[in-house]
């Protein structure tokens, strides 16, 4: 789906993901998850704010991460996702499904 203020890509390639100019802290976590076999289910731009980026992984995170600049939250809501890490400086977030 693509509109003036919001766009989303399902099952994006790494090339497509890197076009979103994700923050270094989110990229560190993303690469660690991909290395363990997890995959990106979806990447979106423009929600909840115009400059926001949201990455949703297909499977739960393999472990808990401590990465400077990221805040962890256990969402545990099947309507949304299981867990998330957010970078408040860049308004970017990476979350995982159940």
C-alpha atoms as one frame of an Amber mdcrd trajectory, in Angstrom:
protein
   0.000   0.000   0.000   1.252   3.465  -0.798  -0.314   6.839  -0.229   0.870
  10.398   0.119   1.698  10.056   3.814   2.045   6.317   4.436   3.678   3.413
   2.635   4.236  -0.238   3.471   6.101  -3.125   1.853   5.488  -6.764   2.738
   8.344  -9.287   2.535  10.844  -6.625   1.420  14.329  -7.377   0.127  17.342
  -6.082   2.059  17.879  -3.568  -0.735  14.366  -2.193  -0.166  14.873  -2.108
   3.610  18.071  -0.074   3.283  16.226   2.509   1.161  14.350   3.476   4.340
  17.533   4.874   5.923  17.030   3.108   9.234  18.921   4.272  12.313  22.224
   2.575  13.229  20.744   1.095  16.428  17.722  -0.390  14.615  20.016  -1.651
  11.845  22.251  -3.398  14.418  19.272  -5.274  15.872  17.850  -6.027  12.409
  21.122  -7.526  11.163  21.472  -9.647  14.318  17.968 -11.052  13.819  18.486
 -11.741  10.113  21.761 -13.509  10.922  19.823 -15.917  13.178  17.298 -16.665
  10.418  14.498 -14.247  11.230  13.014 -12.326   8.290  11.299  -9.003   7.786
   7.568  -9.454   7.296   6.813  -5.809   6.671   8.354  -2.356   6.679   6.307
   0.831   6.810   7.016   4.525   6.716   4.780   7.348   7.879   3.184   5.870
  11.021   2.696   7.002  13.714   4.450  10.159  12.461   5.457  11.215   8.971
   9.167  10.398   9.486   8.564   7.152  11.403   9.749   3.748  10.196   8.282
   0.487  11.506   9.875  -2.903  10.798   7.959  -6.050  11.756   9.847  -9.344
  11.943   8.149 -12.639  11.003   9.173 -14.505  14.173   9.793 -13.540  17.811
  13.155 -11.989  18.600  15.776 -14.649  19.271  16.956 -12.876  22.455  16.732
  -9.685  24.483  19.030  -6.960  23.200  20.783  -4.150  25.012  21.638  -1.631
  22.325  22.360   1.976  23.186  19.562   4.257  22.048  16.866   1.561  21.934
  14.042   1.151  24.421  12.474  -2.314  24.863   8.768  -2.902  25.453   6.870
  -6.179  25.939   3.635  -5.389  24.057   2.210  -8.938  24.085  -0.961  -7.933
  22.212  -2.065 -10.227  19.356  -3.734  -7.263  17.654  -0.321  -5.638  17.303
   2.842  -7.639  18.072   4.783  -9.438  20.775   7.723  -7.116  21.515   9.261
  -3.931  20.218  12.386  -1.826  20.383  12.042   1.865  19.648  14.542   4.561
  18.833  12.931   7.755  20.128  15.511   9.985  18.453  14.740   8.748  14.939
  11.069   7.779  15.534  11.824   4.262  14.282  10.683   0.938  15.697  11.359
  -2.757  15.155   8.763  -5.245  16.398   8.199  -8.993  16.171   5.206 -11.207
  15.644   4.238 -14.052  17.962
